């Protein structure tokens, strides 16, 4: 059984971190520092060691429901593709 993507919200900074897929690099504690890129207003997409998108970081999340909806759609798309 594979791990489910995690969704975390940090109210003190109004930031949401949405894993599009589980970390592809093995154990959670063994995450390598991999860069991210600006992908829109208040949106940074972080990549796994395989170069594929792994996590969406949404700053000012309460002002960006469109980013949240798009991230959830990506999770759904990855889940369907994996099935």
C-alpha positions as YAML, in Angstrom:
chain: A
units: angstrom
residues:
- id: 1
  name: UNK
  ca: [0.00, 0.00, 0.00]
- id: 2
  name: UNK
  ca: [1.43, 3.39, -0.99]
- id: 3
  name: UNK
  ca: [1.27, 6.47, 1.18]
- id: 4
  name: UNK
  ca: [-1.37, 9.08, 0.48]
- id: 5
  name: UNK
  ca: [-0.22, 12.59, -0.50]
- id: 6
  name: UNK
  ca: [-0.25, 14.97, 2.47]
- id: 7
  name: UNK
  ca: [-1.97, 18.34, 2.70]
- id: 8
  name: UNK
  ca: [-0.71, 20.70, 5.39]
- id: 9
  name: UNK
  ca: [-1.93, 24.19, 6.28]
- id: 10
  name: UNK
  ca: [0.07, 26.66, 8.36]
- id: 11
  name: UNK
  ca: [-2.37, 29.33, 9.63]
- id: 12
  name: UNK
  ca: [0.34, 31.58, 11.08]
- id: 13
  name: UNK
  ca: [1.65, 32.23, 7.54]
- id: 14
  name: UNK
  ca: [-1.50, 31.29, 5.55]
- id: 15
  name: UNK
  ca: [0.61, 28.79, 3.62]
- id: 16
  name: UNK
  ca: [-0.57, 25.45, 2.28]
- id: 17
  name: UNK
  ca: [1.73, 22.60, 1.25]
- id: 18
  name: UNK
  ca: [0.05, 20.02, -0.96]
- id: 19
  name: UNK
  ca: [1.91, 16.88, -1.98]
- id: 20
  name: UNK
  ca: [0.85, 15.97, -5.50]
- id: 21
  name: UNK
  ca: [2.31, 12.51, -4.97]
- id: 22
  name: UNK
  ca: [4.19, 10.72, -2.21]
- id: 23
  name: UNK
  ca: [7.90, 11.53, -1.97]
- id: 24
  name: UNK
  ca: [9.61, 9.44, -4.67]
- id: 25
  name: UNK
  ca: [13.01, 9.26, -2.99]
- id: 26
  name: UNK
  ca: [12.42, 6.64, -0.32]
- id: 27
  name: UNK
  ca: [12.03, 7.25, 3.40]
- id: 28
  name: UNK
  ca: [10.49, 10.59, 4.40]
- id: 29
  name: UNK
  ca: [13.50, 11.40, 6.56]
- id: 30
  name: UNK
  ca: [15.86, 10.93, 3.62]
- id: 31
  name: UNK
  ca: [14.63, 13.81, 1.45]
- id: 32
  name: UNK
  ca: [17.26, 15.46, -0.69]
- id: 33
  name: UNK
  ca: [17.22, 19.23, -1.15]
- id: 34
  name: UNK
  ca: [15.59, 19.70, -4.55]
- id: 35
  name: UNK
  ca: [14.69, 23.09, -5.96]
- id: 36
  name: UNK
  ca: [11.38, 24.61, -6.79]
- id: 37
  name: UNK
  ca: [10.16, 27.09, -9.36]
- id: 38
  name: UNK
  ca: [7.69, 29.94, -9.33]
- id: 39
  name: UNK
  ca: [4.61, 28.76, -11.18]
- id: 40
  name: UNK
  ca: [2.21, 31.63, -10.58]
- id: 41
  name: UNK
  ca: [1.29, 34.29, -8.08]
- id: 42
  name: UNK
  ca: [2.16, 32.90, -4.62]
- id: 43
  name: UNK
  ca: [2.73, 29.41, -6.03]
- id: 44
  name: UNK
  ca: [5.99, 27.45, -5.91]
- id: 45
  name: UNK
  ca: [6.20, 23.92, -7.31]
- id: 46
  name: UNK
  ca: [8.87, 21.73, -5.69]
- id: 47
  name: UNK
  ca: [10.39, 18.72, -7.44]
- id: 48
  name: UNK
  ca: [11.49, 15.28, -6.31]
- id: 49
  name: UNK
  ca: [14.91, 13.80, -7.10]
- id: 50
  name: UNK
  ca: [13.39, 12.30, -10.27]
- id: 51
  name: UNK
  ca: [12.73, 15.82, -11.60]
- id: 52
  name: UNK
  ca: [8.93, 15.49, -11.48]
- id: 53
  name: UNK
  ca: [6.62, 17.82, -9.47]
- id: 54
  name: UNK
  ca: [6.17, 16.62, -5.92]
- id: 55
  name: UNK
  ca: [4.72, 19.45, -3.78]
- id: 56
  name: UNK
  ca: [2.84, 22.67, -4.39]
- id: 57
  name: UNK
  ca: [3.54, 25.44, -1.87]
- id: 58
  name: UNK
  ca: [0.78, 28.05, -1.89]
- id: 59
  name: UNK
  ca: [1.48, 31.30, -0.04]
- id: 60
  name: UNK
  ca: [-1.54, 33.42, 1.01]
- id: 61
  name: UNK
  ca: [-3.56, 30.24, 0.43]
- id: 62
  name: UNK
  ca: [-6.86, 31.72, 1.59]
- id: 63
  name: UNK
  ca: [-6.63, 34.18, -1.34]
- id: 64
  name: UNK
  ca: [-5.87, 31.47, -3.92]
- id: 65
  name: UNK
  ca: [-8.62, 28.84, -4.10]
- id: 66
  name: UNK
  ca: [-7.71, 28.40, -7.78]
- id: 67
  name: UNK
  ca: [-4.27, 27.04, -6.81]
- id: 68
  name: UNK
  ca: [-5.80, 24.71, -4.24]
- id: 69
  name: UNK
  ca: [-8.32, 23.39, -6.77]
- id: 70
  name: UNK
  ca: [-5.59, 22.90, -9.39]
- id: 71
  name: UNK
  ca: [-3.39, 21.00, -6.90]
- id: 72
  name: UNK
  ca: [-6.27, 18.72, -5.95]
- id: 73
  name: UNK
  ca: [-6.92, 18.07, -9.64]
- id: 74
  name: UNK
  ca: [-3.25, 17.10, -10.05]
- id: 75
  name: UNK
  ca: [-3.60, 14.63, -7.16]
- id: 76
  name: UNK
  ca: [-6.68, 13.16, -8.83]
- id: 77
  name: UNK
  ca: [-4.91, 12.94, -12.20]
- id: 78
  name: UNK
  ca: [-1.88, 11.19, -10.67]
- id: 79
  name: UNK
  ca: [-4.15, 8.77, -8.77]
- id: 80
  name: UNK
  ca: [-6.05, 7.83, -11.93]
- id: 81
  name: UNK
  ca: [-2.80, 7.38, -13.88]
- id: 82
  name: UNK
  ca: [-1.39, 5.11, -11.16]
- id: 83
  name: UNK
  ca: [-4.48, 2.90, -11.04]
...
